[in-house]
Amino acid sequence: MDVHSKETRSYNMSRVRSKDTKPEILVRKFLHKNGFRYRLHVKDLPGKPDIVLPKYKTVIFIHGCFWHGHEGCKKADLPKTRTEWWANKINGNIVNDRKVEDLLSLNCWRIITIWTCQLNKSTLEYTLSKLLMDLTKT
């Protein structure tokens, strides 16, 4: 049983963004500052990756820990209400993520996944420097 009314839950869910999230913008600004040019949410590619670097044949997904079931992350804990529904929802997202990654790999795209917990103050510098290294190695 949900603790919110249907209308309140609908409103809350409508506020969850899928594009232009703070973590995504943070990574985009970093890439741009370091001279990388990219495209956003390319509809022709499976999963509409958050960031596409065609020159490097690389896609970057910035995954929310909760929504994509980041294993071992505190932010990925299931809610106490409607647990079965949320488990099905998140497991479905995980399955879809794997399908998308398989399709992109088959087309020789390099895939980088950044989890939102990796963009915390304590790990931000490491995550972004690792991203830079991953992009510049060939």
Steps between C-alpha positions, in 0.01 A plus 500: 500500500631842404522773763403767243180552308502412131510869406788579737699198379435598139621854566811377684589261218448772238771705671763229449714613210651275238699769317711793615543370853759663726743205474465498121562874472802469729659240270409697187661819634813305591523345153444833325759675718750231400438547128265210433205560271201274525138443410219446746236226513551375144173333406662285229705310758355233730405642840546864392833539686536809717821607327634382164855572390494398131870581445591244767216258414408520870175540687462608861207405717451685827289261703304584811592245763139443608342480154764271351561279806863584576614190683644563846404869503309651793297713260367188328298373798142407420220701659321342795161525329405319178832318514402233248383760245823701538715185476328407171538855369870526582580146382327586172725805469807283563393253230439786255841650583669169418313468169602853402863435593501179295359680194749784530790258545393307191530827308851559643404785734705539816273536803582697812255493789524757776287451810366806680667387824834528321433872457487574875744759632728231641535304173431766235861587417600134470198415283556789258875440472431130431248603233762723339754213502244257353421740217858586411632143492463328167 
